[in-house]
Amino acid sequence: MKKIPYGISDFYLIQTENYYFTDKTKFIEELENDGLYQMFLRPRRFGKSLFVAILDAYYNISYKNDFKKLFGDTYIGKKPTKEQGSYFILKFDFSIVSIEDVNDRFTHYIKSKLESFIKSYKLDIELESHPKDTFNNILIYFQNNHTKKLYILIDEYDHFANRLLIQDKPNYKGIVTDKTAFFKEFFTMLKAGASGNNAPIKRMFITGVTPMTMYDVTSGFNIGRNLSTNYKFNDTVGFTQSELEEIFNHYDIPKHYLEDMKVWYNNYRFNQDIKHTIYNTDMILYFVKYYIDNHSIPDDMIDINVRSDYSRLRYLIYTNNKLNGNFETLQLLLSKNEMTTNSIVQDFSALNLKDSDNFKSLLFYLGLVTIKDKKLNITLQIPNETIKRIDIDFLKESLKLENIFSITSSKINDTLAKFATDGSLEVFKFLAKNIKEQSNIRDYIKGEHHIKAIYLAYLSLSNYYITKTEAELNKGFADLFLIPFNPYVKYLALVELKYIKRGDKLDILPTLIDDATTQLNTYEKDSMVLKHTKKGLLLKKIILVFHGWELIKIEEI
């Protein structure tokens, strides 16, 4: 049995030390046929660094004699291209750069990489005191030596810039706008080195998460191809369904866990016309490693390395230290599980996230939403349970930090446990009581979606249930569907939430209850619900009616 490459992006190590490898080398051939200068964006933990390492090993003249050892059983090993082993590789990984004294740290990093490049290849290139001059010498050398080809690889190009944007916005503005900032100069030199006749940079491949930094530094990646939403390259990283099943077969993992993989780690689509979805690499390997080590599934299905720190994203929803319109967009997304946008914007500034399409596109690049389909507009949805809970943590902590709404997690878990084992409705009443009593939340209760987002956030705190919102059941959409995710849970629930604006008359209450009753009775006939009740689980059908921030009716039918 092969070792599990969880957290490993060293291709040489994987291929020589008996690690499991999912063959993505067919995309090398596709890349070669699709241009010379390319940018490829994906959310973090999707396997970008490993793919960069594969390109390095394939094209690097230093690995030419190791070709059969590294690629023998792969697609490209059986169909190598003429370019194999023919490049001098200058590789950068910007995730290493610290944001403290960032310009000096970046300058020092580039200097050390250029010196290492010259020494490792034994090139007759003079080192200068400043790396921009050394880099210029390298470009001149390759321009004058036509038989030698330079390939530049940049991994995590925007990593430290994104951290700056979050923690030190003035410094971010400095590195992307100040003409004397070496970060900006570096990309200017890359562009010059890839332009004109006999350009010294013959190929370039850049990975990252978002296009914002590239836009802010150079007004977009206008020297080549952005392949991030290209149909052909949808599966370049991540696992397809067949690749996942091969992993399960290799490690002899029971097939019924494939359904859990779909719920927690699947559903990413990076092109609007692609029909299938892909799984997050890190999430799958986390699960596989845990299962092999413990012969059971993890208590926490979310890898700590994937779980986002909410503070990393606070800048998205804050303007002048106040929650902005993007916060309401996030609430609406959680309530409806989807949203629409005119397009996925490929070039936009980090300094212009007030634009709705820019903000939604950023969520897409971060992996917090993915493409569901395209009709008149593109529909974006939360891809899976892992990302939904990350979004929920972000929402919940933002409300808490702003002193708007906060509940002790242990109390929610206690009341939710009583519902799970005894069918007690106390958890729904407890949430309503806190919404009514915590006066700061009232300014944010502007409709059903705000109430629903709060219920979703707190009902999703434990692993008793997977809580779905707008779940499609029997040609309708249930407000909340609590699906058991624990063998000791006895009850599942369908919840229909109705809302009357504060100040409106309550005489429509009987009609709302009748409508909710009809809807719940329709939902319970869906196969998804029947699958659980046939196993002996008991169904609770619950109606909640809010008048503004006050629960005026809770009824079980």
VENHU-V708470 format. One record per residue. N is the residue number from 1. RES is the residue in three letters. PHI is phi as a letter, one per 30 degrees, with the letter a starting at -180 (999 if undefined). PSI is psi in whole degrees, -180 to 180 (NA if undefined). D_CENTER is the distance of its C-alpha to the mean C-alpha in Angstrom with 1 decimal. Layout:
BEGIN
n = <N	N>
res = <RES	RES>
phi = <PHI	PHI>
psi = <PSI	PSI>
d_center = <D_CENTER	D_CENTER>
END
This chain:
BEGIN
n = <1	2	3	4	5	6	7	8	9	10	11	12	13	14	15	16	17	18	19	20	21	22	23	24	25	26	27	28	29	30	31	32	33	34	35	36	37	38	39	40	41	42	43	44	45	46	47	48	49	50	51	52	53	54	55	56	57	58	59	60	61	62	63	64	65	66	67	68	69	70	71	72	73	74	75	76	77	78	79	80	81	82	83	84	85	86	87	88	89	90	91	92	93	94	95	96	97	98	99	100	101	102	103	104	105	106	107	108	109	110	111	112	113	114	115	116	117	118	119	120	121	122	123	124	125	126	127	128	129	130	131	132	133	134	135	136	137	138	139	140	141	142	143	144	145	146	147	148	149	150	151	152	153	154	155	156	157	158	159	160	161	162	163	164	165	166	167	168	169	170	171	172	173	174	175	176	177	178	179	180	181	182	183	184	185	186	187	188	189	190	191	192	193	194	195	196	197	198	199	200	201	202	203	204	205	206	207	208	209	210	211	212	213	214	215	216	217	218	219	220	221	222	223	224	225	226	227	228	229	230	231	232	233	234	235	236	237	238	239	240	241	242	243	244	245	246	247	248	249	250	251	252	253	254	255	256	257	258	259	260	261	262	263	264	265	266	267	268	269	270	271	272	273	274	275	276	277	278	279	280	281	282	283	284	285	286	287	288	289	290	291	292	293	294	295	296	297	298	299	300	301	302	303	304	305	306	307	308	309	310	311	312	313	314	315	316	317	318	319	320	321	322	323	324	325	326	327	328	329	330	331	332	333	334	335	336	337	338	339	340	341	342	343	344	345	346	347	348	349	350	351	352	353	354	355	356	357	358	359	360	361	362	363	364	365	366	367	368	369	370	371	372	373	374	375	376	377	378	379	380	381	382	383	384	385	386	387	388	389	390	391	392	393	394	395	396	397	398	399	400	401	402	403	404	405	406	407	408	409	410	411	412	413	414	415	416	417	418	419	420	421	422	423	424	425	426	427	428	429	430	431	432	433	434	435	436	437	438	439	440	441	442	443	444	445	446	447	448	449	450	451	452	453	454	455	456	457	458	459	460	461	462	463	464	465	466	467	468	469	470	471	472	473	474	475	476	477	478	479	480	481	482	483	484	485	486	487	488	489	490	491	492	493	494	495	496	497	498	499	500	501	502	503	504	505	506	507	508	509	510	511	512	513	514	515	516	517	518	519	520	521	522	523	524	525	526	527	528	529	530	531	532	533	534	535	536	537	538	539	540	541	542	543	544	545	546	547	548	549	550	551	552	553	554	555	556	557>
res = <MET	LYS	LYS	ILE	PRO	TYR	GLY	ILE	SER	ASP	PHE	TYR	LEU	ILE	GLN	THR	GLU	ASN	TYR	TYR	PHE	THR	ASP	LYS	THR	LYS	PHE	ILE	GLU	GLU	LEU	GLU	ASN	ASP	GLY	LEU	TYR	GLN	MET	PHE	LEU	ARG	PRO	ARG	ARG	PHE	GLY	LYS	SER	LEU	PHE	VAL	ALA	ILE	LEU	ASP	ALA	TYR	TYR	ASN	ILE	SER	TYR	LYS	ASN	ASP	PHE	LYS	LYS	LEU	PHE	GLY	ASP	THR	TYR	ILE	GLY	LYS	LYS	PRO	THR	LYS	GLU	GLN	GLY	SER	TYR	PHE	ILE	LEU	LYS	PHE	ASP	PHE	SER	ILE	VAL	SER	ILE	GLU	ASP	VAL	ASN	ASP	ARG	PHE	THR	HIS	TYR	ILE	LYS	SER	LYS	LEU	GLU	SER	PHE	ILE	LYS	SER	TYR	LYS	LEU	ASP	ILE	GLU	LEU	GLU	SER	HIS	PRO	LYS	ASP	THR	PHE	ASN	ASN	ILE	LEU	ILE	TYR	PHE	GLN	ASN	ASN	HIS	THR	LYS	LYS	LEU	TYR	ILE	LEU	ILE	ASP	GLU	TYR	ASP	HIS	PHE	ALA	ASN	ARG	LEU	LEU	ILE	GLN	ASP	LYS	PRO	ASN	TYR	LYS	GLY	ILE	VAL	THR	ASP	LYS	THR	ALA	PHE	PHE	LYS	GLU	PHE	PHE	THR	MET	LEU	LYS	ALA	GLY	ALA	SER	GLY	ASN	ASN	ALA	PRO	ILE	LYS	ARG	MET	PHE	ILE	THR	GLY	VAL	THR	PRO	MET	THR	MET	TYR	ASP	VAL	THR	SER	GLY	PHE	ASN	ILE	GLY	ARG	ASN	LEU	SER	THR	ASN	TYR	LYS	PHE	ASN	ASP	THR	VAL	GLY	PHE	THR	GLN	SER	GLU	LEU	GLU	GLU	ILE	PHE	ASN	HIS	TYR	ASP	ILE	PRO	LYS	HIS	TYR	LEU	GLU	ASP	MET	LYS	VAL	TRP	TYR	ASN	ASN	TYR	ARG	PHE	ASN	GLN	ASP	ILE	LYS	HIS	THR	ILE	TYR	ASN	THR	ASP	MET	ILE	LEU	TYR	PHE	VAL	LYS	TYR	TYR	ILE	ASP	ASN	HIS	SER	ILE	PRO	ASP	ASP	MET	ILE	ASP	ILE	ASN	VAL	ARG	SER	ASP	TYR	SER	ARG	LEU	ARG	TYR	LEU	ILE	TYR	THR	ASN	ASN	LYS	LEU	ASN	GLY	ASN	PHE	GLU	THR	LEU	GLN	LEU	LEU	LEU	SER	LYS	ASN	GLU	MET	THR	THR	ASN	SER	ILE	VAL	GLN	ASP	PHE	SER	ALA	LEU	ASN	LEU	LYS	ASP	SER	ASP	ASN	PHE	LYS	SER	LEU	LEU	PHE	TYR	LEU	GLY	LEU	VAL	THR	ILE	LYS	ASP	LYS	LYS	LEU	ASN	ILE	THR	LEU	GLN	ILE	PRO	ASN	GLU	THR	ILE	LYS	ARG	ILE	ASP	ILE	ASP	PHE	LEU	LYS	GLU	SER	LEU	LYS	LEU	GLU	ASN	ILE	PHE	SER	ILE	THR	SER	SER	LYS	ILE	ASN	ASP	THR	LEU	ALA	LYS	PHE	ALA	THR	ASP	GLY	SER	LEU	GLU	VAL	PHE	LYS	PHE	LEU	ALA	LYS	ASN	ILE	LYS	GLU	GLN	SER	ASN	ILE	ARG	ASP	TYR	ILE	LYS	GLY	GLU	HIS	HIS	ILE	LYS	ALA	ILE	TYR	LEU	ALA	TYR	LEU	SER	LEU	SER	ASN	TYR	TYR	ILE	THR	LYS	THR	GLU	ALA	GLU	LEU	ASN	LYS	GLY	PHE	ALA	ASP	LEU	PHE	LEU	ILE	PRO	PHE	ASN	PRO	TYR	VAL	LYS	TYR	LEU	ALA	LEU	VAL	GLU	LEU	LYS	TYR	ILE	LYS	ARG	GLY	ASP	LYS	LEU	ASP	ILE	LEU	PRO	THR	LEU	ILE	ASP	ASP	ALA	THR	THR	GLN	LEU	ASN	THR	TYR	GLU	LYS	ASP	SER	MET	VAL	LEU	LYS	HIS	THR	LYS	LYS	GLY	LEU	LEU	LEU	LYS	LYS	ILE	ILE	LEU	VAL	PHE	HIS	GLY	TRP	GLU	LEU	ILE	LYS	ILE	GLU	GLU	ILE>
phi = <999	d	d	c	d	d	i	c	b	c	d	e	d	e	d	c	c	i	c	d	b	c	d	c	d	d	d	d	d	d	d	e	d	b	k	c	b	b	b	b	c	a	e	d	i	c	j	d	d	d	d	d	d	d	d	e	d	d	c	d	d	d	c	e	d	c	e	d	d	d	b	e	c	c	e	d	d	c	b	d	c	d	d	e	i	b	b	d	c	c	c	b	b	d	d	d	d	d	c	d	h	d	d	d	d	d	e	d	d	d	e	d	d	d	d	d	d	d	d	d	c	h	c	d	b	d	d	c	d	c	d	d	d	d	d	d	d	d	d	d	e	d	d	d	c	d	d	c	c	c	c	c	c	b	c	h	e	c	d	d	d	d	d	d	e	d	c	a	d	e	d	d	e	d	d	c	c	d	d	c	d	d	e	d	d	e	d	d	d	e	d	d	d	c	b	i	d	h	e	d	d	d	b	a	b	b	c	a	c	b	d	d	d	d	d	d	d	b	i	j	d	c	c	a	c	c	c	d	c	d	e	d	c	e	c	e	b	i	c	d	d	d	d	d	d	d	d	d	d	d	c	h	d	e	d	d	d	d	d	d	d	d	d	c	b	c	i	d	b	c	b	d	c	d	c	c	c	b	c	d	d	d	d	d	d	e	d	d	d	d	d	d	d	b	h	a	d	d	d	c	d	c	d	e	d	c	d	d	d	e	d	d	c	d	d	d	c	c	b	h	i	b	d	c	d	d	d	d	d	d	d	d	d	d	d	c	i	a	a	c	b	d	a	d	d	c	b	a	d	d	c	b	c	d	d	e	d	d	d	d	d	d	e	d	d	d	i	d	b	b	d	c	a	b	b	d	b	d	c	c	b	d	d	a	d	e	d	e	d	d	e	d	e	d	d	d	d	d	d	d	d	d	h	c	a	a	b	d	d	d	d	d	d	d	d	d	d	d	d	d	c	c	i	d	d	e	d	d	d	d	d	d	d	d	d	d	d	d	d	d	d	d	d	c	d	c	l	e	d	d	d	d	d	d	d	d	e	d	d	c	d	c	c	d	b	c	c	c	c	h	d	d	b	h	i	b	b	d	d	b	b	c	c	e	b	a	d	c	d	c	b	c	b	c	b	c	c	c	b	c	d	d	j	d	d	c	d	d	e	e	d	d	d	d	d	d	d	d	d	d	d	d	d	d	d	d	d	d	d	d	e	d	d	d	d	j	d	c	c	c	c	b	c	c	b	c	c	i	c	c	d	c	a	b	b	c	c>
psi = <134	152	155	123	43	122	10	128	17	100	-41	-45	-45	-44	-22	-9	27	45	154	137	125	119	112	15	-13	-24	-16	-46	-42	-42	-44	-35	4	22	177	-33	119	146	137	114	138	157	164	156	32	-4	18	-43	-38	-40	-39	-40	-34	-45	-42	-50	-32	-43	-19	127	-23	-24	10	-42	-10	10	-50	-38	-38	-33	7	-46	9	171	-49	-24	-30	-19	61	150	168	-21	-10	132	32	11	150	120	122	107	135	148	102	-6	-17	-23	126	153	-6	130	54	-39	-42	-42	-43	-44	-45	-41	-48	-40	-46	-37	-39	-42	-42	-39	-47	-43	-41	-34	-2	51	144	72	131	134	137	169	-33	135	-27	-32	-38	-42	-42	-38	-39	-45	-41	-41	-47	-27	-33	-18	87	-24	-10	131	135	128	123	127	130	118	139	50	-28	12	-56	-28	-41	-38	-39	-43	-36	-44	-22	74	-41	-39	-34	-48	-36	-46	-21	-14	-29	121	-21	-7	127	-27	-46	-42	-38	-47	-30	-40	-37	-45	-42	-38	-15	15	155	180	141	47	132	-32	110	-34	153	136	122	130	158	-166	-47	160	1	-49	-42	-40	-45	-28	-41	10	32	161	79	18	2	-145	130	110	9	-36	20	133	-46	-26	16	-38	14	-39	166	173	134	173	-45	-37	-38	-44	-35	-39	-46	-40	-43	-42	6	47	133	137	-24	-17	-11	-32	-38	-36	-40	-41	-42	-31	1	-173	18	136	124	9	139	-19	-9	142	-33	171	167	162	149	129	-53	-42	-43	-47	-34	-48	-47	-46	-43	-44	-44	-39	-32	-8	32	167	157	147	-39	111	-8	118	134	-27	-20	-33	118	143	121	-29	-24	-22	4	-33	-21	-33	10	136	124	43	23	149	134	-169	-23	-29	-41	-35	-41	-42	-46	-39	-46	-37	-41	-14	1	167	164	155	154	-36	162	112	126	-20	111	157	145	-16	6	60	3	-27	125	-45	-34	-47	-45	-37	-38	-43	-37	-48	-34	-14	10	-19	163	170	126	-53	176	126	-109	-41	174	127	125	142	159	125	-38	178	-36	-51	-36	-42	-31	-45	-41	-43	-41	-47	-48	-44	-32	-44	-40	-45	-35	6	38	-45	133	137	141	128	-37	-36	-42	-45	-39	-47	-33	-35	-37	-36	-43	-37	-28	-10	14	136	10	-35	-37	-37	-39	-44	-43	-40	-42	-36	-41	-40	-29	95	-28	-26	-19	-34	-17	-6	92	11	179	-37	-35	-42	-46	-40	-38	-45	-44	-44	-47	-25	-12	9	-29	174	19	-39	153	117	116	142	144	38	130	113	118	48	18	180	109	137	-50	135	111	108	124	137	47	131	-16	-4	135	-19	142	167	143	127	126	125	126	150	133	128	146	128	-22	154	154	7	-10	0	-48	-39	-41	-40	-40	-43	-44	-40	-46	-43	-47	-40	-28	-45	-36	-14	-3	148	-31	-38	-45	-32	-37	-40	-30	-21	-2	-1	147	134	130	126	116	135	129	127	122	140	95	-123	5	129	117	-9	127	125	134	131	NA>
d_center = <30.2	27.7	25.8	22.1	20.1	17.6	16.4	18.8	18.3	22.0	23.0	26.7	26.5	24.6	27.3	30.3	29.6	29.0	25.3	23.6	22.3	20.5	22.2	20.2	23.2	24.1	21.6	23.8	26.5	24.4	23.3	27.0	28.1	25.6	26.6	27.1	24.5	20.9	17.5	14.3	10.9	7.6	4.3	6.2	8.1	8.3	12.0	12.6	15.2	17.1	17.3	18.8	21.1	22.2	23.1	25.0	26.9	27.8	29.1	30.5	34.3	34.2	32.7	34.9	37.2	34.4	33.2	34.6	33.5	29.9	29.6	32.6	31.0	28.1	28.1	28.7	31.2	33.3	32.8	32.6	32.7	35.3	32.9	32.2	33.2	34.5	32.4	32.5	28.9	28.0	24.6	22.7	19.7	19.0	17.0	20.6	21.8	22.5	22.4	25.9	28.5	25.7	28.0	30.3	27.6	26.1	29.6	30.6	27.6	28.3	32.0	31.5	29.4	32.0	34.8	33.3	32.8	36.5	37.9	36.0	37.2	40.6	40.5	43.3	41.3	42.4	40.2	40.3	39.9	36.9	34.0	34.0	37.6	36.7	33.9	36.4	38.8	36.3	35.8	39.5	40.1	37.9	39.3	42.8	42.2	41.4	41.2	38.3	34.8	32.0	28.3	25.8	22.3	19.9	16.8	14.3	16.6	15.0	14.1	17.3	17.5	14.4	16.0	19.2	17.9	17.0	20.1	22.7	22.4	26.0	25.3	22.3	24.6	27.2	25.3	24.2	27.4	30.2	32.1	33.2	29.7	29.3	25.6	26.6	29.6	27.6	25.7	29.0	30.6	27.9	28.6	32.3	32.1	30.5	33.0	36.6	39.0	38.6	35.3	34.9	31.2	31.3	27.6	24.4	20.8	18.1	14.5	12.0	8.8	10.7	14.3	15.6	17.4	18.9	20.2	21.6	23.3	24.6	24.1	21.6	21.5	24.9	26.3	24.6	21.9	18.2	17.1	13.4	14.3	17.5	18.5	19.9	16.9	14.3	14.9	15.4	12.7	11.5	14.3	16.2	18.3	21.4	19.8	18.6	22.2	23.7	21.9	23.3	26.6	26.9	26.3	28.2	25.6	27.0	25.7	25.4	22.2	20.5	20.3	18.4	15.9	15.4	15.1	12.7	10.5	11.2	11.2	8.8	11.1	11.1	14.8	16.8	19.6	18.0	19.3	17.4	13.9	12.1	10.9	8.4	11.1	11.1	11.0	13.9	15.8	15.6	17.2	19.7	20.9	21.4	23.3	25.4	26.3	27.1	27.8	25.8	22.3	20.6	21.7	18.2	15.8	12.9	13.0	13.9	12.0	8.6	10.0	9.5	12.9	13.5	15.8	13.2	12.4	16.0	17.0	15.1	17.5	20.5	23.4	26.5	25.4	25.2	22.6	22.2	21.6	17.8	18.2	20.1	17.5	15.0	17.9	18.7	15.3	15.5	19.1	18.8	15.4	15.2	16.3	17.8	17.7	20.3	18.1	15.0	16.5	16.4	18.5	18.4	19.3	17.5	20.8	20.7	17.9	20.6	20.5	18.8	17.4	16.1	14.3	12.8	11.9	10.2	8.0	7.4	6.9	4.4	2.4	5.0	7.3	8.4	12.0	14.6	17.7	20.0	23.4	24.8	21.4	17.8	16.5	12.9	12.0	9.8	8.8	10.2	12.1	9.8	7.3	10.7	12.2	9.9	10.6	14.1	14.6	13.8	16.3	18.8	18.9	19.3	22.2	23.7	23.6	25.3	27.9	27.2	26.5	26.3	27.3	27.9	25.5	28.4	30.4	27.7	27.3	31.1	31.6	28.8	30.4	33.7	32.3	30.8	34.1	36.7	35.4	36.0	34.7	34.8	31.0	31.0	34.0	32.7	29.7	32.0	34.5	32.0	30.8	34.5	35.5	32.8	34.2	31.5	29.1	31.7	30.8	27.3	28.7	29.2	28.7	27.5	23.8	24.0	25.9	23.6	20.5	22.5	23.7	20.2	19.0	22.0	22.6	19.1	20.0	21.6	21.2	24.3	22.5	19.5	20.0	19.2	20.0	21.6	21.9	24.0	27.2	30.4	29.7	28.8	25.8	26.1	25.1	24.1	24.3	24.4	24.0	25.3	23.2	26.1	29.4	31.5	30.3	33.1	31.9	29.3	29.2	29.0	29.0	30.1	29.9	32.3	32.7	35.8	35.7	37.6	41.0	41.1	43.7	43.1	45.3	42.4	41.4	43.3	41.8	38.2	39.0	40.6	37.6	35.2	37.6	37.7	33.9	33.5	36.4	34.7	31.3	33.0	34.4	31.0	30.6	27.4	29.6	32.6	30.8	30.5	33.9	35.6	34.4	36.4	33.8	35.2	33.7	33.9	33.9	33.5	34.2	33.2	34.8	34.0	36.4	34.2	33.0	35.7	35.5	38.8	38.6	37.0	38.4	37.9	39.2>
END
